[in-house]
Amino acid sequence: QSSARITISEGSCPERITTITGSTDAVFRAVSMIAFKLEEDLGAGGDGVSAGRAPVTLRLVIPASQCGSLIGKAGTKIREIRESTGAQVQVAGDLLPNSTERAVTVSGVPDTIIQCVRQICAVILESPPKGATIPYHPGLSLGTILLSANQVRGHSISE
């Protein structure tokens, strides 16, 4: 329905990465549909009746080299995004494990999240990543071998 291509990483770990690609409009349609679906799932009680508007939280994965632009000098850009959208936005200080990416957590009702994601995308489109990006793969451990940036194979270590 969104015309975007959506892939969800494989794995049985608690976290999985959803990648949305397509035109800007298609990506925002998909983000919008996902945010409203998450709100629906969070707000539904045991009897299936909506219990009100529960805040939705999305974690975006962004190359660390672009996070400075997102934060802005003395936090001005991120403060502007928070104030204009009403969403809560936090940029993690640490890199995600085995990567050069950081998590950006966005919380609020779907409408505020969608506006926030639009503004974050506008900022990162203006400042391309610097250097190589090592993507975050949830659930990687010491027993995992990275074959390339796009191909991961894992095996366990015998004790």
C-alpha positions in Angstrom: 0.0 0.0 0.0 2.9 2.4 0.7 4.8 1.5 -2.5 8.0 1.2 -0.4 10.2 -1.9 -0.2 10.2 -3.2 3.4 12.6 -5.8 4.7 12.8 -7.2 8.2 16.1 -8.7 9.4 16.1 -12.4 10.2 16.9 -13.8 13.6 15.4 -14.9 16.8 16.9 -12.1 18.9 14.6 -9.6 20.7 15.6 -6.8 18.2 15.2 -6.9 14.4 16.0 -4.2 11.9 13.2 -3.0 9.5 14.6 -1.3 6.4 12.3 0.9 4.3 13.4 2.0 0.9 11.7 3.9 -1.9 10.7 7.4 -2.8 10.5 9.9 0.1 6.7 9.8 -0.1 6.6 6.0 -0.1 9.0 5.8 2.9 6.9 8.2 4.9 3.7 6.4 4.0 5.3 3.2 5.3 6.6 4.8 8.5 3.1 6.3 9.0 1.4 2.9 8.5 3.9 1.2 10.9 3.5 3.9 13.6 -0.3 3.7 13.5 -0.2 -0.2 13.5 2.1 -0.1 16.6 -0.2 2.3 18.3 -3.1 0.1 17.5 -1.3 -3.0 18.9 -0.1 -1.1 22.0 -3.5 0.4 22.8 -5.5 -2.8 22.4 -6.4 -4.4 25.7 -7.0 -8.1 26.3 -10.6 -7.7 25.0 -9.4 -6.0 21.8 -10.9 -2.6 22.8 -8.6 0.3 22.4 -7.4 1.6 25.8 -6.5 5.1 24.5 -3.5 6.5 22.8 -0.4 4.8 23.9 3.0 6.4 23.0 4.8 4.6 20.3 8.6 4.3 20.3 10.8 3.8 17.2 14.5 3.3 17.3 16.2 4.7 14.2 19.7 3.4 13.3 21.8 6.3 11.9 25.6 6.4 11.0 27.4 8.1 13.9 29.0 10.6 11.5 25.6 12.1 10.8 24.5 12.4 14.4 26.4 15.6 15.0 24.3 17.3 12.3 21.2 15.9 13.9 22.1 17.2 17.3 23.4 20.6 16.1 25.6 23.1 17.8 25.0 22.9 21.5 21.9 20.7 20.8 20.1 23.4 18.9 18.9 21.2 16.0 17.5 18.3 18.1 15.8 20.9 20.5 14.2 22.5 17.4 12.9 19.1 16.2 11.6 18.2 19.7 9.8 21.6 20.0 8.3 21.7 16.5 7.0 18.1 16.5 6.2 17.4 20.2 8.0 14.1 20.0 10.7 12.9 22.4 14.0 12.4 20.7 17.2 10.9 22.2 20.5 10.2 20.4 22.5 7.5 22.1 26.0 8.5 23.1 27.5 5.1 22.4 27.8 3.2 19.1 25.6 0.2 18.6 27.6 -3.0 19.1 30.1 -4.0 16.4 29.0 -1.0 14.2 29.6 2.7 13.4 26.0 3.5 13.9 24.0 5.0 16.8 20.4 4.6 17.9 18.0 7.5 17.8 14.9 6.9 19.9 11.7 8.7 18.9 8.6 8.5 21.1 5.1 10.0 20.9 1.8 9.5 19.2 2.0 8.5 15.5 1.4 12.0 14.1 4.3 13.5 16.1 6.6 10.5 15.3 5.9 10.9 11.6 6.8 14.6 11.6 9.9 13.9 13.7 11.1 11.2 11.3 10.5 13.6 8.4 12.7 16.2 10.0 15.4 13.7 11.0 15.5 12.5 7.3 15.8 16.0 6.0 18.8 16.7 8.3 20.6 13.4 7.4 19.9 13.9 3.6 21.7 17.3 3.9 24.8 15.7 5.5 25.9 12.4 3.9 27.8 9.9 6.1 31.6 10.4 6.3 33.8 7.4 5.8 32.7 3.7 5.8 29.6 2.7 7.7 29.7 -0.6 9.5 26.0 -1.5 9.9 24.5 -2.7 13.1 23.2 -6.3 13.2 21.2 -7.2 16.3 22.3 -10.3 18.2 25.9 -10.4 16.9 28.2 -12.0 19.5 31.8 -13.1 19.7 30.9 -16.3 17.9 29.8 -14.4 14.8 32.0 -13.7 11.8 31.3 -10.8 9.5 31.9 -11.8 5.9 31.0 -8.4 4.3 28.9 -5.4 5.1 25.9 -7.1 3.5 26.4 -10.7 4.3 26.5 -12.2 7.8 27.0 -15.8 8.9 27.1 -16.9 12.5 28.4 -20.0 14.3 28.7 -20.8 17.9 31.9 -21.3 19.8 32.3 -24.6 21.5 33.4 -24.6 25.1 
